[in-house]
Amino acid sequence: MLPGDDQEKGFGWEGESCNSLCSFMLERHFWCGQNRACTKLSALYTNPIGLWTQGAMKYFRLLSRARLWQWHRCVFSTTSSSKETLKRKEEFTSKLATGPQLKDFLVNNKPAETVSSTDDEDPPPYIIPSYSPSRNNKIYLETYGCQMNVNDTEIAWSILQQNGYVRTYTEAEADVILLVTCSVREKAEQTIWNRLQQLAALKRKRSKTSRMRIGLLGCMAERLKQEILDKENLVDLVAGPDAYRDLPRLLSVAETGQQVANVLLSVDETYADILPVHTSASSKSAFVSIMRGCDNMCTYCIVPFTRGRERSRPLQSILEEVRMLSSQGVKEVTLLGQNVNSYRDTSSAQFPNAESPPLSRGFSTIYKHKKGGLRFVDLLDKVSQIDPEMRIRFTSPHPKDFPDEVLQLIAERHNICKQIHIPAQSGSNKVLETMRRGYSREVYLDLIQNIQESIPGVSLSSDFITGFCEETEEDHLQTLSLLRTVSYNAAFLFAYSMRKKTRAYHRLQDDVPQEVKQRRLAELIAVFREEAGRVNQRAVGSTQLVLVEGPSKRSPEELCGRNDGNTKVIFSEAPKVGGLAQENSLQNRIQSGDYVLVKITSSSSQSLKGTLLGLTTLQKSPAYS
């Protein structure tokens, strides 16, 4: 058979069939360029015509030599490997013979008298179920920052109280000073550093027998753990927001003179089984944490990195706490969360696949819409039914989580305050996009209109950041315009402070000069006060329902409280006008926690002033008339 002649199907010496056959032989017998036979075959493989002319016998002779070489190599390798295996086996057998036997692992095999008793030994502190403090057990607590930190202080104190610590309100008497810190802005952190220097001086004055321990709790502890521990040894212990259960152990270790820290974030810690001990027993207002963490990941915000992912307390534990507060005479509860209206309780087995309410119209998120569980509207409904004489507020929400059913419930329930905090952060679409807020100026204004139409007389408050990355003068003017358009009752205004770990820190430039930030902040404050003054002026002549807080700080002859819109109201203790029925006559003294009617006579951008009409109840009187 010659090249070009007809060939039997599946066999041939040229073309694709020949190449495939030679390639198979090379791979099948593991030939390499170091073998002479292999080198020859490789050369022939590249020229299948030459392979045919040298004849089939020469090829098969070459194939036999290659097989013989490969077999010899395999035998040599196997012999060498067998010797090494045998040697390792002998070494293992020798070690096994001299090692522990099964009886060594059986406790009952040892004589009873050889088992040492641990009754007289001090077990390691890390396995003690509870930590009893020494005689140096007086705790002094200081709180900085937002309402969540107030609630954290109450949780931490509840845990420490259960472990035998005693609260003192004088730092000079304290054995332990704990600062609950904020890390949202640089100014807040600088305040803590300055305070630590003061406490360090106090600590140095103490003798060794009454050594003071200083601890940092909360967001700043989470963000700057190593820096705090290293800086001049100012701090003995550091505990993040999810590590308060570990405080007794941390204090026990710190008492030995060691620095200690726990800043681990949790995916499920809500302190649901801890009933906070409210730090002001005389106060008639309280904060109740319903969820922790945040998933929104706004580019400027440090919260997801200091408080972790969103997780919500079980609804029943929240209701239990609110009932307890009601029994203690608390008249106002504020539900707390970094993104309070995204509350979602998935602990209830009967609602695993419940339909989730849609986002506010036109809003979006960077994460997938979460399904199942009891939502914020369910919680708000249940909480408002506990005590008809208890006001309910909530903060801080995100604008995206205001479905119509939440607004309708607020409008219908007399004890849910008609006041909504709705953070805008900026009035510029470009800045809002850079911040990753998930909405535009137009969508935000549509939501404001929907809220005002759904809840007549609603009071609005907001947050604004000025001088954010790449913010121009035009962007700033648009924010001023939004302040004038909405006319908020209250606002929290700040110059931007870049935080490490945030997306802005890694992706953007803090390019607005500090002096420009301060000038823009002053302009925001001026516009806000102007608009708030107009809003409060409209209340002059109306009658407001006020929850009394106590004496006014400026005058002992006046009392102060807050109306439904959370505006401070200052009024005279003695009635200035008559006309009330005898059964509602003024008592000798108005108590903190009483509801009173006040006739508004004057106003400023910060407060209202009026005259007392008399005592009333939340159920009998409208919020305003």
ZADRENFI-426875 format. One line per 4 residues: their letters; for each residue x, y, z of C-alpha. Coordinates in pm, whole numbers, padded with zeros to 5 digits. Layout:
<recs>
A = X Y Z ~ ...;
</recs>
This chain:
<recs>
MLPG = 00000 00000 00000 ~ 00147 00335 -00108 ~ 00073 00683 00001 ~ -00226 00810 -00186;
DDQE = -00374 00464 -00244 ~ -00703 00368 -00092 ~ -00659 00274 00275 ~ -00861 00065 00509;
KGFG = -01093 00265 00726 ~ -00936 00367 01054 ~ -00573 00287 00957 ~ -00308 00462 00747;
WEGE = 00042 00601 00747 ~ -00014 00956 00640 ~ -00241 01244 00713 ~ -00443 01271 01030;
SCNS = -00457 00895 01102 ~ -00079 00859 01098 ~ -00024 01163 01317 ~ -00283 01042 01566;
LCSF = -00124 00695 01585 ~ 00228 00828 01645 ~ 00105 01081 01897 ~ -00073 00801 02082;
MLER = 00243 00592 02091 ~ 00450 00877 02226 ~ 00201 00946 02504 ~ 00121 00584 02584;
HFWC = 00482 00479 02644 ~ 00599 00799 02817 ~ 00887 00851 02577 ~ 01117 01149 02628;
GQNR = 01399 01321 02436 ~ 01662 01161 02663 ~ 01593 00815 02515 ~ 01759 00742 02185;
ACTK = 01471 00532 02061 ~ 01231 00804 02159 ~ 01435 01070 01976 ~ 01429 00868 01659;
LSAL = 01061 00802 01680 ~ 00998 01174 01741 ~ 01186 01254 01424 ~ 00993 00996 01230;
YTNP = 00668 01122 01374 ~ 00727 01455 01208 ~ 00778 01277 00875 ~ 00525 00995 00833;
IGLW = 00637 00930 00471 ~ 00988 00846 00595 ~ 00839 00616 00853 ~ 00673 00414 00577;
TQGA = 00985 00387 00363 ~ 01198 00244 00647 ~ 00954 -00034 00687 ~ 00727 -00167 00953;
MKYF = 00988 -00407 01096 ~ 01229 -00130 01186 ~ 00949 00059 01359 ~ 00841 -00237 01573;
RLLS = 01206 -00307 01668 ~ 01233 00051 01787 ~ 00907 00018 01977 ~ 01034 -00293 02160;
RARL = 01351 -00115 02274 ~ 01147 00174 02410 ~ 00918 -00061 02601 ~ 01216 -00247 02745;
WQWH = 01372 00082 02867 ~ 01050 00197 03026 ~ 01003 -00138 03203 ~ 01358 -00126 03339;
RCVF = 01303 00224 03477 ~ 00976 00126 03644 ~ 01133 -00182 03807 ~ 01425 00021 03943;
STTS = 01192 00287 04078 ~ 00963 00029 04238 ~ 01256 -00150 04409 ~ 01389 00175 04554;
SSKE = 01042 00281 04669 ~ 00983 -00056 04837 ~ 01302 -00023 05041 ~ 01203 00325 05163;
TLKR = 00853 00206 05252 ~ 00989 -00086 05451 ~ 01226 00141 05639 ~ 00946 00385 05731;
KEEF = 00726 00098 05844 ~ 00997 -00031 06080 ~ 01047 00318 06229 ~ 00671 00361 06286;
TSKL = 00644 00017 06452 ~ 00929 00106 06685 ~ 00771 00437 06787 ~ 00431 00275 06838;
ATGP = 00577 00013 07072 ~ 00726 00279 07299 ~ 00419 00509 07292 ~ 00110 00523 07519;
QLKD = -00125 00227 07534 ~ -00507 00223 07541 ~ -00507 00199 07920 ~ -00331 00534 07940;
FLVN = -00640 00700 07792 ~ -00888 00544 08033 ~ -00940 00759 08346 ~ -01087 00469 08549;
NKPA = -00774 00264 08487 ~ -00576 00481 08729 ~ -00598 00414 09105 ~ -00833 00649 09282;
ETVS = -00558 00783 09505 ~ -00352 00900 09209 ~ -00626 01128 09075 ~ -00546 01474 09207;
STDD = -00829 01684 09343 ~ -00888 02028 09189 ~ -01096 02154 09478 ~ -00803 02347 09623;
EDPP = -00678 02475 09288 ~ -00781 02794 09112 ~ -00916 02698 08771 ~ -00799 02903 08471;
PYII = -01007 03222 08430 ~ -01105 03134 08076 ~ -01318 02838 08191 ~ -01492 03008 08484;
PSYS = -01865 03034 08403 ~ -01894 03360 08595 ~ -01639 03610 08719 ~ -01670 03746 09069;
PSRN = -01505 04085 09104 ~ -01255 04156 09375 ~ -01321 04417 09638 ~ -01221 04677 09375;
NKIY = -01558 04656 09205 ~ -01691 05012 09174 ~ -01779 05101 08814 ~ -01801 05453 08669;
LETY = -01962 05482 08322 ~ -01943 05770 08074 ~ -02136 05775 07747 ~ -02051 05963 07428;
GCQM = -02233 05979 07096 ~ -02573 05862 06980 ~ -02873 05704 07153 ~ -02743 05358 07059;
NVND = -02447 05423 07287 ~ -02686 05518 07568 ~ -02855 05182 07521 ~ -02517 05005 07503;
TEIA = -02426 05161 07837 ~ -02744 05021 07991 ~ -02672 04674 07848 ~ -02312 04677 07972;
WSIL = -02420 04791 08318 ~ -02687 04517 08334 ~ -02421 04252 08263 ~ -02175 04395 08515;
QQNG = -02442 04435 08783 ~ -02533 04067 08750 ~ -02166 03985 08809 ~ -02137 04174 09137;
YVRT = -02014 04517 09031 ~ -02141 04834 09199 ~ -02223 05158 09020 ~ -02064 05485 09135;
YTEA = -02132 05830 08995 ~ -01804 05980 09115 ~ -01492 05903 08912 ~ -01266 05962 09214;
EADV = -01430 05663 09390 ~ -01418 05433 09088 ~ -01205 05123 09060 ~ -01304 05088 08695;
ILLV = -01385 05368 08450 ~ -01554 05264 08126 ~ -01606 05505 07837 ~ -01873 05410 07581;
TCSV = -01741 05576 07267 ~ -01842 05707 06925 ~ -01638 05683 06605 ~ -01863 05849 06349;
REKA = -01656 06169 06329 ~ -01299 06266 06402 ~ -01408 06528 06655 ~ -01584 06265 06864;
EQTI = -01268 06052 06873 ~ -01050 06348 06964 ~ -01279 06417 07260 ~ -01213 06063 07384;
WNRL = -00835 06095 07344 ~ -00841 06413 07551 ~ -01054 06246 07817 ~ -00815 05950 07835;
QQLA = -00526 06186 07908 ~ -00722 06332 08200 ~ -00805 05988 08336 ~ -00443 05875 08298;
ALKR = -00336 06155 08532 ~ -00598 06040 08785 ~ -00482 05681 08746 ~ -00118 05771 08823;
KRSK = -00220 05924 09155 ~ -00367 05596 09275 ~ -00154 05364 09487 ~ -00078 05012 09371;
TSRM = -00318 04867 09627 ~ -00611 05054 09472 ~ -00514 05039 09109 ~ -00762 05195 08869;
RIGL = -00854 05023 08544 ~ -00968 05217 08238 ~ -01168 05061 07956 ~ -01294 05174 07617;
LGCM = -01620 05029 07483 ~ -01819 05075 07164 ~ -01743 05193 06811 ~ -01406 05361 06871;
AERL = -01284 05049 07047 ~ -01385 04844 06744 ~ -01215 05077 06496 ~ -00886 05155 06674;
KQEI = -00817 04856 06899 ~ -00441 04828 06851 ~ -00377 05200 06844 ~ -00571 05244 07169;
LDKE = -00378 04969 07347 ~ -00039 05091 07224 ~ -00081 05463 07282 ~ 00098 05545 07608;
NLVD = -00075 05254 07784 ~ -00375 05474 07855 ~ -00624 05186 07843 ~ -00637 04848 08020;
LVAG = -00920 04689 07827 ~ -01100 04734 07495 ~ -01442 04586 07410 ~ -01635 04625 07087;
PDAY = -02015 04663 07061 ~ -02067 04286 07037 ~ -01837 04192 07329 ~ -02023 04327 07633;
RDLP = -02103 03977 07759 ~ -01728 03928 07790 ~ -01675 04233 08014 ~ -01651 04038 08345;
RLLS = -01372 03820 08202 ~ -01193 04117 08047 ~ -01201 04305 08378 ~ -01075 03997 08562;
VAET = -00777 03971 08329 ~ -00712 04348 08341 ~ -00697 04330 08721 ~ -00378 04123 08689;
GQQV = -00208 04410 08509 ~ -00247 04277 08155 ~ -00397 04467 07865 ~ -00687 04279 07712;
ANVL = -00926 04325 07418 ~ -01225 04166 07248 ~ -01352 04343 06938 ~ -01497 04046 06749;
LSVD = -01809 04135 06553 ~ -02103 03894 06562 ~ -02354 03800 06297 ~ -02628 03725 06550;
ETYA = -02562 03913 06877 ~ -02860 04133 06972 ~ -02849 04103 07355 ~ -03211 03989 07330;
DILP = -03195 03813 07668 ~ -03039 04112 07846 ~ -03283 04357 08002 ~ -03099 04690 08015;
VHTS = -03076 04867 08350 ~ -03181 05222 08271 ~ -02918 05462 08395 ~ -03165 05737 08489;
ASSK = -03427 05585 08714 ~ -03619 05913 08738 ~ -03649 05959 08361 ~ -03986 05889 08203;
SAFV = -03830 05825 07861 ~ -03632 05519 07754 ~ -03452 05378 07452 ~ -03513 05023 07333;
SIMR = -03273 04869 07083 ~ -03458 04656 06827 ~ -03176 04581 06581 ~ -02803 04628 06540;
GCDN = -02570 04691 06248 ~ -02633 04816 05897 ~ -02620 04667 05545 ~ -02655 04987 05342;
MCTY = -02280 05049 05302 ~ -02300 05420 05225 ~ -01955 05529 05110 ~ -01899 05774 05397;
CIVP = -02026 05558 05685 ~ -01817 05363 05936 ~ -02117 05193 06105 ~ -02109 04864 05906;
FTRG = -01743 04825 06005 ~ -01786 04907 06375 ~ -02126 04746 06440 ~ -02140 04478 06172;
RERS = -02423 04341 05959 ~ -02791 04396 06029 ~ -02958 04157 06274 ~ -03285 04208 06457;
RPLQ = -03403 04116 06805 ~ -03690 03871 06831 ~ -04018 04058 06854 ~ -04120 03890 07180;
SILE = -03808 04005 07364 ~ -03877 04365 07257 ~ -04238 04347 07373 ~ -04123 04207 07707;
EVRM = -03886 04500 07759 ~ -04150 04758 07665 ~ -04401 04599 07906 ~ -04139 04616 08182;
LSSQ = -04080 04986 08108 ~ -04454 05052 08114 ~ -04482 04890 08456 ~ -04201 05119 08577;
GVKE = -04396 05428 08473 ~ -04204 05513 08156 ~ -04420 05731 07932 ~ -04212 05744 07614;
VTLL = -04013 05474 07434 ~ -03785 05531 07137 ~ -03714 05223 06923 ~ -03349 05225 06818;
GQNV = -03148 05089 06529 ~ -02886 05205 06280 ~ -03148 05133 06014 ~ -03445 05092 06243;
NSYR = -03721 05059 05984 ~ -03545 04769 05808 ~ -03626 04555 06114 ~ -03685 04190 06021;
DTSS = -03745 03922 06283 ~ -03680 03580 06130 ~ -03703 03392 06462 ~ -04078 03334 06426;
AQFP = -04121 02998 06255 ~ -04476 03079 06145 ~ -04359 03363 05921 ~ -04057 03222 05737;
NAES = -04184 03315 05391 ~ -04395 03619 05471 ~ -04422 03874 05193 ~ -04177 04159 05239;
PPLS = -04307 04514 05192 ~ -04171 04697 04892 ~ -03917 04975 04924 ~ -04030 05335 04912;
RGFS = -04116 05422 04554 ~ -03808 05500 04345 ~ -03552 05378 04603 ~ -03293 05106 04558;
TIYK = -03032 04915 04761 ~ -02695 04757 04690 ~ -02813 04425 04837 ~ -03088 04183 04736;
HKKG = -03432 04244 04881 ~ -03469 04035 05197 ~ -03763 03799 05228 ~ -03949 03649 05521;
GLRF = -03989 03739 05884 ~ -04189 03996 06078 ~ -04124 04349 05959 ~ -04109 04694 06118;
VDLL = -04479 04761 06065 ~ -04561 04441 06260 ~ -04338 04547 06548 ~ -04472 04903 06554;
DKVS = -04827 04770 06562 ~ -04759 04537 06858 ~ -04556 04789 07060 ~ -04817 05064 07025;
QIDP = -05085 04835 07172 ~ -04899 04768 07500 ~ -04979 05095 07675 ~ -05215 05358 07528;
EMRI = -05055 05619 07759 ~ -04704 05555 07628 ~ -04565 05752 07336 ~ -04374 05557 07070;
RFTS = -04092 05704 06859 ~ -03824 05545 06643 ~ -03481 05642 06506 ~ -03280 05634 06288;
PHPK = -03458 05517 05974 ~ -03349 05505 05612 ~ -03576 05674 05355 ~ -03593 05357 05144;
DFPD = -03787 05165 05412 ~ -04108 05369 05435 ~ -04379 05161 05263 ~ -04731 05302 05273;
EVLQ = -04845 05061 05547 ~ -04595 05212 05793 ~ -04719 05564 05720 ~ -05082 05454 05754;
LIAE = -05017 05293 06092 ~ -04846 05609 06222 ~ -05143 05817 06111 ~ -05396 05584 06275;
RHNI = -05235 05525 06620 ~ -05271 05815 06863 ~ -04965 05711 07065 ~ -04722 05679 06772;
CKQI = -04569 06026 06746 ~ -04634 06213 06423 ~ -04267 06290 06385 ~ -04034 06123 06136;
HIPA = -03660 06150 06105 ~ -03574 06111 05738 ~ -03201 06161 05665 ~ -03127 06327 05331;
QSGS = -02748 06379 05368 ~ -02734 06598 05054 ~ -02956 06781 04808 ~ -02733 06710 04508;
NKVL = -02796 06410 04284 ~ -02426 06384 04203 ~ -02327 06373 04570 ~ -02611 06132 04656;
ETMR = -02485 05894 04389 ~ -02128 05922 04516 ~ -02256 05849 04867 ~ -02444 05540 04733;
RGYS = -02765 05650 04905 ~ -02993 05471 04659 ~ -03216 05766 04565 ~ -03221 06102 04387;
REVY = -03331 06443 04511 ~ -03656 06409 04315 ~ -03738 06067 04464 ~ -03664 06198 04815;
LDLI = -03900 06494 04764 ~ -04172 06259 04636 ~ -04139 06060 04959 ~ -04164 06380 05166;
QNIQ = -04484 06471 04984 ~ -04627 06122 05042 ~ -04546 06143 05415 ~ -04705 06487 05452;
ESIP = -05019 06376 05270 ~ -05046 06051 05471 ~ -04977 06209 05813 ~ -05130 06559 05843;
GVSL = -04927 06790 06067 ~ -04623 06562 06065 ~ -04292 06702 06193 ~ -03980 06621 05994;
SSDF = -03614 06609 06090 ~ -03305 06513 05892 ~ -02927 06463 05873 ~ -02695 06650 05635;
ITGF = -02325 06617 05558 ~ -02146 06908 05394 ~ -01805 06903 05224 ~ -01825 06540 05110;
CEET = -01573 06420 04852 ~ -01589 06614 04522 ~ -01873 06836 04645 ~ -01881 07160 04443;
EEDH = -02038 07495 04522 ~ -02329 07403 04297 ~ -02382 07082 04496 ~ -02376 07285 04817;
LQTL = -02636 07530 04682 ~ -02866 07238 04597 ~ -02844 07117 04959 ~ -02936 07466 05083;
SLLR = -03227 07459 04840 ~ -03350 07125 04981 ~ -03343 07267 05335 ~ -03562 07557 05224;
TVSY = -03799 07333 05026 ~ -03875 07084 05304 ~ -03851 07313 05613 ~ -03746 07067 05882;
NAAF = -03833 07105 06251 ~ -03491 06972 06348 ~ -03171 06878 06169 ~ -02830 06734 06251;
LFAY = -02568 06908 06038 ~ -02202 06804 06013 ~ -01889 06874 05811 ~ -01761 06557 05645;
SMRK = -01491 06365 05831 ~ -01330 06079 05639 ~ -01313 05748 05827 ~ -01072 05463 05758;
KTRA = -01221 05135 05630 ~ -01505 05313 05448 ~ -01547 05296 05071 ~ -01479 05669 05051;
YHRL = -01143 05619 05221 ~ -01038 05358 04965 ~ -01197 05500 04649 ~ -01241 05878 04686;
QDDV = -01040 06188 04768 ~ -01124 06411 05064 ~ -01060 06713 04841 ~ -01277 06984 05001;
PQEV = -01054 07211 05218 ~ -01140 07227 05588 ~ -01208 07601 05578 ~ -01455 07547 05292;
KQRR = -01630 07273 05491 ~ -01668 07501 05791 ~ -01801 07787 05581 ~ -02057 07562 05412;
LAEL = -02157 07414 05748 ~ -02219 07765 05885 ~ -02439 07841 05584 ~ -02638 07519 05634;
IAVF = -02694 07603 06001 ~ -02808 07954 05915 ~ -03059 07836 05655 ~ -03190 07558 05880;
REEA = -03247 07796 06173 ~ -03425 08039 05946 ~ -03662 07770 05819 ~ -03710 07608 06162;
GRVN = -03799 07950 06301 ~ -04075 07980 06042 ~ -04204 07630 06118 ~ -04218 07698 06493;
QRAV = -04378 08038 06439 ~ -04677 07863 06283 ~ -04736 07687 06617 ~ -04791 08016 06804;
GSTQ = -05153 08034 06922 ~ -05204 07655 06912 ~ -05252 07422 07207 ~ -04986 07151 07233;
LVLV = -04985 06823 07423 ~ -04658 06814 07619 ~ -04491 06533 07813 ~ -04324 06697 08113;
EGPS = -03952 06625 08161 ~ -03881 06845 08462 ~ -03768 07195 08561 ~ -03624 07424 08296;
KRSP = -03246 07463 08314 ~ -03274 07839 08266 ~ -03540 07916 08523 ~ -03654 07721 08832;
EELC = -03995 07883 08796 ~ -04058 07712 08461 ~ -04099 07354 08349 ~ -04003 07198 08017;
GRND = -04109 06902 07810 ~ -04153 06792 07451 ~ -04450 06796 07221 ~ -04554 06526 06975;
GNTK = -04311 06663 06714 ~ -04022 06632 06964 ~ -03980 07011 06992 ~ -03885 07144 07334;
VIFS = -04165 07339 07504 ~ -04094 07568 07803 ~ -04390 07679 08012 ~ -04477 07839 08342;
EAPK = -04558 07610 08632 ~ -04842 07831 08751 ~ -05144 07862 08518 ~ -05176 08202 08356;
VGGL = -05529 08165 08227 ~ -05846 08017 08372 ~ -06140 07848 08215 ~ -06056 07487 08298;
AQEN = -06306 07265 08474 ~ -06251 07214 08847 ~ -06178 06845 08799 ~ -05880 06937 08583;
SLQN = -05750 07207 08816 ~ -05376 07241 08857 ~ -05221 07045 09144 ~ -04958 07193 09371;
RIQS = -04683 07059 09149 ~ -04658 06908 08802 ~ -04458 06584 08801 ~ -04214 06449 08546;
GDYV = -04407 06209 08322 ~ -04733 06406 08335 ~ -04912 06505 08017 ~ -05015 06871 08010;
LVKI = -05181 07109 07767 ~ -04981 07422 07688 ~ -05095 07730 07499 ~ -04804 07843 07278;
TSSS = -04733 08216 07305 ~ -04390 08255 07140 ~ -04124 08060 06954 ~ -03764 08043 06834;
SQSL = -03582 07814 06594 ~ -03502 07578 06884 ~ -03807 07578 07110 ~ -04162 07689 07188;
KGTL = -04279 07885 07491 ~ -04625 07895 07641 ~ -04857 07892 07938 ~ -04992 07591 08119;
LGLT = -05360 07508 08073 ~ -05378 07194 08285 ~ -05321 06823 08324 ~ -05455 06576 08070;
TLQK = -05393 06227 07932 ~ -05257 06099 07603 ~ -05586 05931 07513 ~ -05806 06232 07590;
SPAY = -05613 06504 07407 ~ -05497 06537 07047 ~ -05131 06614 06984 ~ -05217 06968 06884;
S = -05526 07179 06821;
</recs>
